[in-house]
Amino acid sequence: VDDARTWGRVAAANAVSDVYAMGGRPLLALNLVGWNSEELSSDLLAEVLLGAQDIAAEAGFVIAGGHTVDDPEPKFGLAVVGEVHPDRVLTNAGFRPEDVLILSKPLGVGVTTTAIKRGDAPSELVAEVLDSMVRLNDDAARIAVKAGATGATDVTGFGLLGHLGRALVESSLDARLEVAAVAVPDGVRALAESGAIPGGSRRNLAWADERLDRGGIDELDVLVLADAQTSGGLLFGVADDKVDDVVEALEATGHRPSVIGQTTVGEGLITLG
């Protein structure tokens, strides 16, 4: 991301997502900054902090302060504190047999940002992915809780396969994923085919492969499922009779949801179809 304020917004949306993934609401946060003060101006840092404040204002939490250290490479994040009703906590161990799996945002962030770094990402795709990264998961969490979900995880650095795989192990379930149903922006697959695949995505797939039945799915499509996301969507499970209402509610709040599969009793196996 070339714009400092946008970078701050993405980082803040990514940080607060963990609270939403538990069905909670954020209360306060602390900025955590690594900054090369010899090469980067304080005005640039101010823009990053303004971006974080944009997200804090949108989400309704307070940035109470923070900590800054000298660092050759700029880094920014937040430690976020939130609250959740004890009877409505979403956890990655809370998925149930026969849950229909819903993903609230498209994949492809890692591929796109890798292409941005090498300078060949289409501008339309960049705009779509940036819009997705700064979108909060608050509406998705609210919709999931209202629909009776008990299991959820946000899809971030470990990709869809990594986060789902961990949730299935914790929930003692297997799942079948319909690969064609997973939303991916136009242009992502072509970029992946040209080599714009972050190293983290390959590591994600290496981990997931231990519990993965690829079902003859193309290697490139499997890599996209393992694509390392920043500020990705919520993945949660609901009963079959809730799916249409959930999809309608997500679309009404500007999301591009996918109904991607279903769980069964098991021990963490993902089957692709």
N, C-alpha and C positions, 0 to 999 in steps of 0.2 A: 504494500500500500504506500503510495508516494505522498499522500496528503497527511500531515501530522494530526490534524483534528480527527480525520476519519480513522486513523490508526488508534487514537485514544478511544473512539466510540466502539470500534471492533473489540479492543481489549476489554473494555468495561462490560460489553454485552456478553462476551465469552466468560468473564469472571462470575457474573451474576447468574449465569445459566445453571450452575450447580444448585442454587437455592430453588429455582423453578423446577428442576428435575426431581426435587423432593416434594413438590406441591406447595412450597412455601412462598413467603413474600419477603423481599429484602428490607432490612431496616437501616443499616449503616455499613460503611466500607472505609478501608484505609488504602491509599495509593501506595504502590511499591514500584520504585523507579531505579533503574540503572542507567546512568547518563554519562556520556563522554563530554564533559564540560569544556575540554580544550578544543574540541572540533565542532561541537554542536551548540548553537546559541540557546540562551535561556528563553528567548522568544519562541523558539521551536518547541521547547518543553511546555511552555505555557499553552500552546495550541493543543498539545497532547492532553493536558489536564482539562482544557475546555471541552474536548471531545468526551472525556470520561464524565464530566459534569453534565453534558447533554443527556447521556444515558441515565445518570442518577436522577435527573429531573423527570425524565420520561417514566422511569420505573418507580419513583417515589421514595428513594432512599437518600441518606445523607452521607456525603464524604466527609468524615470527621478529621482527616489529617492524612499523614503518610510518612514514608521514609524514603530517602534518596541516598544512593551510594555511587561513587565513581565507577564507571565500567567502560571498557573500550568499545563495547557493542551496546547500543541502546536497548533497553528492556522496559516493559511497562505492564503492570497488572494490578489487580486489587484483591485484597482479602475482604470478603463480604460476609456479614452476619445477617441471618434472617430468622423468621419464626414460621412454624407450621402447626396446625392443630394435630394433636397426637392421634386422633382417630382418622386422619386423612393424609397420613404420610405416604408418599410414593417412594419405593426403594427398588434397587435392581434385583432384589431377592423376592419381590412381590408379584412377579408374573405368574399367571395361573394356567392350568391346562385348558386348551381350547380358546385362549385369548387370541383375538385377531390383532395383528401387529400393525400399528399406524405410525408413520414417520412424518413429522410436520414440515420438514424442509427438504429440498433436493440435496443430493450429494454433489461432489465435484469441486469443492473449495480448494483442496490441496493441489489438484491438477491445475486449476486456473491460476492460483497464486504462484505456482512454479513457472507457468508460462509468462506471467507478468514479469517475474525476475529475469527471464531470458528475452523478454521484449516482443513476444509474438502472440499475446492474448488478444482476441477480438474485443473491440471496445464495448460492443453490446453485451458480451458475456461478462466482461469485467464489471459493468454496471449492475447486471443481474446478481452476480455473486456478492458484490459489496452490499447491495441492498439486503440480501439474505443474511450476511454476517452481522449487520447492525440491527436486525430485527430481533426484538426480545422474545423470549420463550414464555412470557407471562400469560398470554392468551391461550397458548397451547396447554400450559399447565392447568389453567382454570377449566378448560374444556375437558381435559383428561379426568380431573377430579370429579367434575359434575357428571361425567359418564360412568363413574364407578371404578375407574382404573385403580389398581393397587401397585402395579409394577411400572417403572419408568426409568429411563436413563437418557441423558443428553448424549448426542453423538458428536464427539470432538476428536481428540488426537489419535485415538485407537481405531477410528473408522467405524462404519456400521458393523462389519463382521466382528471386530474386536469388542465393541461395547455390547452387542447382542450376545456374543459368545460368553462373555463374563456373566451377563444377566441370566442366561440359560443355565449355566453351571450353578449359580447361586440359588436359582429357583427350581432346580432338579427337573428341567424340561429339555425337550428337543424342539426344533422349529423347522418348518419348510418355508423357504423364501422364494417368491416369484420374481425372478430377476427383472423381467420386462416391466413389472409394475413399479419398480423403484424410480422415482423422478430424478432425472439427470438433465441439466440444461443442455440445449443444443450447442454443439461445439466442443464439449468436454471430451467425448470419446476420441475425436480427431486429435485433440491435443495430447491425450494419453498415448495414442498410437504413434505420435511423433516423438515420444520420449519424455513428456512433461509429467513425470511421476515422481513425487518426493520419496526420499529414502524411507521416511517413516511409514509410508503406505506399504512398501515391500516388507518391512519388518512386521507390520500388522498382519499381513497375509501369512507370513511364515508362522506366526503364533496361531492364527485361526485355522491353518491347514491341518493341525493336529485333530481338530474336531469338525472338519468340513468334508461333506460329500459334494463335489463340484457338479455332478450330474451331467458332465459333458459340456458345461458352460465354458465359453471362450475365456482364455487367460486374461485378456484385456478387460472384459466385463467383470471378472472376479476382482481384479485389481481396483477397479472403480468402487466396488463394494467395500474394499479395505482402505479407500482413500482417506488420508488424515484430514479431518475437518477442523476449522476454527470457527467457533460460535455456530455449531451445527444445530440441527433441530432436536426436538424431543422424540424419542421412540417409546411408545407405551402400548399396553394391551387392553382391549375392551371386549365385552361380550358381543357376539355376532349381531344381536338386535340393536346395538347402539352405533354400529359403524356408519350408517347413512347420516344420522344426526351429527356425529362427530365430524365427518368429512364436510358436511354443509357448514357447520360452525367454524371450522378452520378456514374454509374458503371465504366465508363472510368476513373474516378478520385479516384477509390478505395473504393467507398461506397457500402453498402449493403442496397439499398433503399426498401421501401415497399409502395405499392399503397393500402391504408387502408380504403378508404371510400369516401363519397361524402356528400356535404352540401345541405340543402334546407332551405327555409324561415322558421323561427321559433323563439323560445325564449330560446334556450340553452339546449335542450334535446339531449342526446346521446342514440341511439338505437344500441344494439349489435346484430350481426347476424353471 
